[in-house]
Amino acid sequence: MTGRSRVVIVGAGFGGLAAAQELESASVDVTIVDRNNFHTFQPLLYQVATAGLNAADVAHPVRGIFQRQPNVTFRQGTVTGVDWETHTLELEDGTLTFDHLIVAAGAVTNHFGVDGAAEHAFPLYGLRDAVRLRNHILARFEAAATDPRLVDDGALTFVVVGGGATGVEVAGAMIELITSVLRRDFRAGELDVDRARVVLVEMADELLTAFHPASRRHAREILEARGVEVCTGTTVERVTATGVRLSGRDQLAAHTLVWAAGVRPSPLASAIGVATGPGGRLAVEKDLRLPGHPEAFAVGDIAAIGGFDRALPQLAPVALQSGRHAARQVRRLLDGRPTRRFRYVDKGTMATIGRRAAVAELPLGIRLQGTPAWFAWLGLHLVFLIGFRNRVSVLLNWAWNYVTWDRGPRLILEPPRRPATDK
């Protein structure tokens, strides 16, 4: 026993890692718990799904991240609950005791109760999701090349649900993959790649509703100019293995539906015996502590930071800042000082649409479009990507893609999921 305070962090996402790094010089022993032994850089998952990057480019082993931080250890496991009386974190394969707890378990896909979405849609929130989607996309083209009749059945129709940043980025990357890469992979007499469709569906009247109207218009114009069919003011009513029912429209034959329509808090939020509010996010005090549990904090996507009526969005910058803040409050408590309220600093938001096309909205009312926004997006993501090797690999992949209009990891690594015939 060291006699040092024990801090347990649940989740190795942006919030969890930021908290652990902030505690580097503190007299505490930190244990990070996650079901995966790696951190995933989620903003680039869509590039893995569309064969722009390898899976290893956007992931880094947690133990490797903290090799030079001796007060941090890692425990791979799934958290099932918390015993607040004994300060014990309950795992499927054991327990961990803590003096301070930081819950940064993130979020999972939210299908909003749409019939068939959970069974047939492809989420894009984890590394396995991205690899699985890439396998499926490429397998659909191979299947259609073998049996061209599958094109009429929807094999080459790709529906993306959700007009936020993720949906726009997926749709833009997918149309580039089809028109710039796969069109050259399949010979003219083998498969008519031009029959492939990318359909972006958004229930609001515009895309990127969190952005300025000028940015929204620009994103839509670029997507449509590049061949994406944009359907706004449209909802998904039903999803099957080979079709999508959209509001006010006939059944759309499609073997692929990418679900980028939103997330909900990790199921852990409802399993640890503390208050949750609308949407299932954990209630937190102004300093990010859990009500009634002054030794525990919640950060990132799982927490309703700012209150349920004005909760901050479930984005990486919020997770990073809240994770660092929670760690600082732990240090203040250990020093016998009062905690401070969390104040979020909005440093702007970005979304890429494709090659030399992006929108960026920065502080002081600065708005960028096109190539400047695209370079800003590239630079920002390289800076925040964890691991020197990852940065170099991503930069080389991007450079190769830009110069050659080619994408390397067009690999089908698992048997594809074959759509069943609708009944």
JOLIN-V769443 format. One line per field, one symbol per residue. phi: phi as a letter, one per 40 degrees, with the letter a starting at -180 (. if undefined). A space follows every 50 residues. Layout:
phi: ???
This chain:
phi: .cgccbbbbchbcdcccccccccdcccbbbbcbacbcbcbccdbcccccb gcbcdccbbadccccbdbbccbbbbcibcbibcccbfbccbcbibbcacb bbcbcgabcbcfgcdgcccbcbcabbccdcccccdcdcccccccccbdcc ccchcbbbbbbhccdcccccccccccdccbbccccbcdccacccccbbbb bbcccacfccbcdccccccccccccchccbbcgbbccabbcbabcbcgbc dbcacbbccbcibbdddcdcbbgbcbbdggcccbcccgccdgbccbbbbg ccbccggccbccccbdcccccccccdcccccccccgbccbccbcbcchaa acbidfaababbdggcbbbgcdcccccdcccccccchcdccccccccccc cccbfbbcccbccbdcccccccc
